Amino acid sequence: MSAPAVDLHCHLDLYPDPAGVARRCAESGAYILSVTTTPKAWRGTMALAKGHDRIRTALGLHPQIAHERIGELPLFDALLPETRYVGEIGLDGSPECKPHWREQISVLDHVLAASARAGGRILSLHSRRAATEVLDVLARYPDAGVPVLHWFSGTKAELQRAVAMGCWFSVGPAMVTGKRGRDLLAAMPRDRVLTETDGPFAAIDGRPLAPGEVAPACTALATSWSVGVDEAAAIILGAFRRLASSPVGGPIAKV
């Protein structure tokens, strides 16, 4: 790929040797959105990006641990003015998370309401087995910012609704290995599709993806769009620049 890689969802702080990983990200020239799972993790994760202009840090509270970390919402509110990016947030409807559904909804409501009051944020959203419910909550907060659905795995009807609501999508190599993921890819508007890794959680052949390791996703997008890989990478970079320039709260970074 000739254009710099775009990784709109990775957990930089959860790799072994995160400082070394951040340094390698900077050397690669990739654009990285480093998402966090708890507000308490934000300051330390933010420090990893110091001096690295192409790494941004998102403030999050992951739905899988919402019931354990709901007490960190006041900290979330205190930190929110310091970032234009919020994530990882959302809902998870898998069997092990469903017992804590009420806390998940409460956290997502709070985060989106706070984001709306703050002038909007770029939002990286988890929606596993909960796409309709995530879209329902987003519909209650139209001023929360620009939603980017990370690793979307809903139905075609849910995808169509998300597109109509103005959602963006981030897709990774692990998502495009199966036919269902590729079919969803083909139905996404190409001007609102970005790449991600979800590393170190997502893996290929048992190996965790490194930050910025999005080439397989670019190849899948190029095939879906009937363009060359370099052109696909350029389309993705252009989409990222438009997203980063969205009129939401906080200073807009040059990209």
N, C-alpha and C positions, 0 to 999 in steps of 0.2 A: 504494500500500500504506500502511495506517495504522500498522502495527507496524514497528519498526526492522528494517532488512535484516539478514540473517545470512549471512555469507560465511565458511564454515568451512575454506576452503582457497584461499589466494592467496599469491603470492610478492611481498610488499611490497618487498623489497630489490632486486628485479630490474626494477622500473619505472624509466624515466628520472625523475630528481628524486624519489627515494623519500621524502625528508623532506616535500616538498610534498604528495605523495600521502597520506602518513600524516596530515598536517594536515587534508586534505580528508575523509579517512575519519572523523576525530574530529568534524569539523563536521557531517557527515551523520547522525551518531548510530548508524551501522551497527556491528554486532558483527563483528569481523574476527579470524580466526585466520591469522596470518602464518607460513607454514611456511618452513623453511630446507632447503637442499640439502646443506650440509656443517656439521659442528660449528664449523669456523672462522668461518663466517658468522654464528653465533648472537649473539655479543655486539653486533656492529654492527647487526644486525637488531633485537635487543632494544632498543637505544638509540632506534630510530625510534618505539617505542611509549611512550617516557617521557612522562608527563603525560597520556596518552590511555587512560582507564580501560576503554574497550571494545575495545582492541586487545590480543591475547595473542600471544605468540611461541612457536612450536613448535621443538623441537630435532630436526634431521633428518640423515639421510645417504641421499641419493637413490639408488635402485638403478641408475640409468643411469651413475652415476659411482662406484659402490661399489668397483670394482677400482682406481680412482685414489686414493680417499680412505679405504681401509680402515685406513690408519695413523692416522687421526683417532679411532679408537674409544676410546683412553684419554681423549682430550679429551671425547668424548661422555659417558663415565662420570663425569668430573669435573664437567660442567655439569648433568647430569641432576637433581641435587637442587634446582636453581633453577627448574624449570618443571614444570607438571602436564601439559604437552602435548608429544607426540613426533610429528614428521612433517617432511618427507615421508620415509617409509620404505616398504619393500615389495620387490616383485620385478617384473621386466620381462622377458617372454618373447619380445619382438620380435627379429627376426633379427640386428639390429646389437648387441643386448645379450646374446644367448644365449651367445656365446663366454666371457662372464665370469660364467656362472651360478654356479659354485662360490663365487666371492667374494660374489655377491649373497646366497646362502643363508647364508654365514658371517656377513655383516654383520647380516642380519635376525635370525638366531638370537641373536647377541650382544645386539642392541638389545632384543629381547623378553625375554631372560633378565635383562638389567639392569633393565628396567622392572618385571618381576615382583619382583625383589629389593628394589626401591625402593618397593614398595607399590602398583604399578600406575600407569598413565598413560592419558590420552586420546590415542589413536593415529590419525593420519591416514595411510592406507595406499594405495599405488599397487599395482595388480594387473593391468596391461595384459598380455593374453595369458598370464596366470599366476594366474588366480583360484583354481584348485584347489590350486596349490602354496602360495599365500599362506595359504589356509585350513588346509592341512596343517601349516604352521609355527605358525600361531596355535593350533592344537589342542594343540601340544606345550607351550604356555605359557598355560594358562587364567587365570593370575593376572597376566598382563601389563597388563591394564587393559581399557578399552572400545575395541574396534576400530571405526573409521569408514572404510568403503571409499569412497575418493574416485573419482569418475567410473567407477563400476563398469560393465564391459562384457563380463562373462562370460555364460554360458548361463543359461537358466531354472533348470536343475538346480543349477548352482553358486550361483545366487541363493537358491534354497530352502535349500541347505545353510548359506549364510551367515546367513540369517534364523534358522535353527534353532540356530546357534552364538551368537546374540545380537548379531550385527554391526549397526551402524548404517550409513547411507549418506549421502553428500553428492553432490548433483546440481547441475549448472550449465546455463546457457543453451545452451552448445555441445552438451551431451549430449542435450537434448530436441528437437533440430531434426529428428531422424530417427525413423522408426517403431520401429526396434528399441529405441532409448533410451526412447521413450515406453511401449513394452510392458513393459520392465523396471521403469520407474517404477510402472506400474499394479500390479505384483506386490510392491512393497516395502511393509512395514508403515508406515502413515503416522505412527505415534508414534516412528519411528526414522529419519525422513528430514529432512535439513537441506539448505540451499542453499549453493552455492559458486560461485566464478568460475573458479578456476585461472588467473587473470590473472597476468602478461601473456601466458601461453602460449595460453590459449583466446581465440578471437576470434569475432566475428560480422560478417559482410560485410567481412572483412579487417581489422577494427579490434580491437585487443586490448581485452578487457573490463576496465573499471576495478574496483578493489576495491569490493565491495558492490553491483555492478551485476547483481542477481539477479532483477530483475522478470520477464524472460521465463521463468525457471525456475519462479517462483511462479505465473505464469499457467498453465503446463503442469501443475503440481501441482493447481491449482484445477480445471482441466478433468478431470484424472484422478480427483480425489476428488469431483467433482460439487458443489463449493462455490464461493462467491465468492472473488475474489482476496484481499480483506481477511481473510476467514476462513482461507484457506490460509496467509497470512502470520502470523496469530495462532497457528495450529497449529504452524508451523515455529518461531516464537519460544518457544512452550511446550516443544517438544521440546529446543531448545537449552538452555533453563534447566534442564531435567532432566539433560541431559548434563553441563552445567557443574557441577551439584551432585553428580555421581557420587562415590562414596566411594573415590577414588584418591589417591595420595600428593600432598602439597603443600597449601598453603592454598587454600581454595575462594573464588573471587571472587564478589562480589555481582553479579548480572545482572538 
